[in-house]
């Protein structure tokens, strides 16, 4: 009887150790995936809702908006879990995060510039500010590279 109890205790300790090791591996991966989803949501809001506002303003007035108040639609979007995007002067779109620890003190700016192609169109450049520039670029993936072409 004592051997079976000892064996059971050893088996339970092995199972607990395995669960602990798996959680040490899986939890950071899970948090990373959640942060990427939050980041992609914020980026889609920025690209789908705010970038077209600046593009449309430029097409209509042939200049960048001097301030956000010149654009008729809402120029700031707050995310439910922290952070947001807003259009600032000269059509610059500011993206910030409160919920992702790695990006808390960082900002991403989409900066419009007028193309010299006689079509009246804008090109966009990404600027990243903050202490954690490498981490921000990790979240951005190819989006900034795509916009900086």
N, C-alpha and C positions, 0 to 999 in steps of 0.2 A: 504494500500500500504506500509506503514512504517513497519508494522509487517512482511510482506513478505521479505522486504530487510533485516531486522534484522535476520529473520530466515535463509535467504540465507547466510549472513555473519557468523552466528554461524555454519552452516553446512560446509562452506568453511574452517573455522578455525579448525573444528573437522577433516576434511579430511587432511588438512595440518599437523596437529599434528600426525595423524595416519601414514602418509607417513614419517614424520621425525622419529618417533619411529621405524618403520620398517627398515628404512635405517640405523639407529644406531645399529640394530641387524644384518642385512644382510651384510653390508659392511665388517665388520671384518671377517665374515665367508667366504665371497667371496675371500678376500685377502689371507686367510689361505689356501683355496683350490688352488688358483693360485700358491702360494709358494710351496705347496706339489707337484703340477704338475712339476714345475721347478726342484725341488729336485729329483723327480723320474726320470726325463729326464737325469739329471746329473749322477745319480746313474746307470742308464741303460748304458750310454756311458762308464762309468768306468768299469762296470762288463762285458759288451759285447765286448768292444774294447781293453781296456788296460790290464785288468787282464789276458786275454789269451796270450798277448804278453810276459808277465813275465813268465807265465806257460810254454809257448813254448820255451823260452830262457833256462829255467831251464832244460827242458826235453832234449834239444839239447846239452847243455854244462855241465850239472850236477853241476851247481853252479848258484848263483844269479848274475845278472849283476852288475858289480862294479859301473857303471854309466849309465845314460840313453843313452849315445852315443853308447853303445855296442849293443843296440837293433836297428835293421835296419829300422823299421817302425817309423812313427811319434809318438813321446812320449808325446806330449802335445796337448790337445784339448781345444779350447776356445769356450765358449758358447755365442750365439748371444746376450743374454741380460745380460752378465757379469758373471765372474767366469770361472772355468775350472778345468781340471784334468791334471796331468802330472806324468810321471814316474820319480822317483828320484833314487839316488844311492841305491844299494842293493835291487832293485825292489820294493821299497816302492811307493805306488800310493797315491798322494796328491790330495785331492778334496777341492776346496774353492769356495765361493760364494761372488759376489759383489752386486747382485741384491736383495737378501733376507735380509732385515734389521737385523733380529734376528741372522743371520749367518754371517754377514759381517766381524767380527773379529775372526771368528772361522775356523778351518781346521779339516778335517777328513782324517785320514791316514789308508790305508789298508797295513798292514805289512805282508809280506810273511815269513814263517818259514819252514824249511825243516822237513818233517815228518820222523820219524825213523821207517818206515814200510817196508823198503827194496823195495819199488815200485818206488822210485824216484819222489815222489809227494810233493806238497806244501800244507800247511794249511795257512789260512789267519786270521788275527786278526784285529779288528777295534780299532783304537785309536782316541780319540776326544780331541782336544785342543781348548782353548779359554774360554772366560768368561761365555758364555751361554751354558754350557755343557748339562744342562737339556733340553733346547730348541732344541739343536741339536739332542739329543737322541729321542726327540718327533718326529722329521722329519724322523729319521732313521727307526723308527718302529721296525720291526722284522728283518731287513736286517743285522744289526750288530749282533744280537743274532744268526742269522743263520750262519754268517761267523765265529763267535767265538766258534762254537761247536767243 
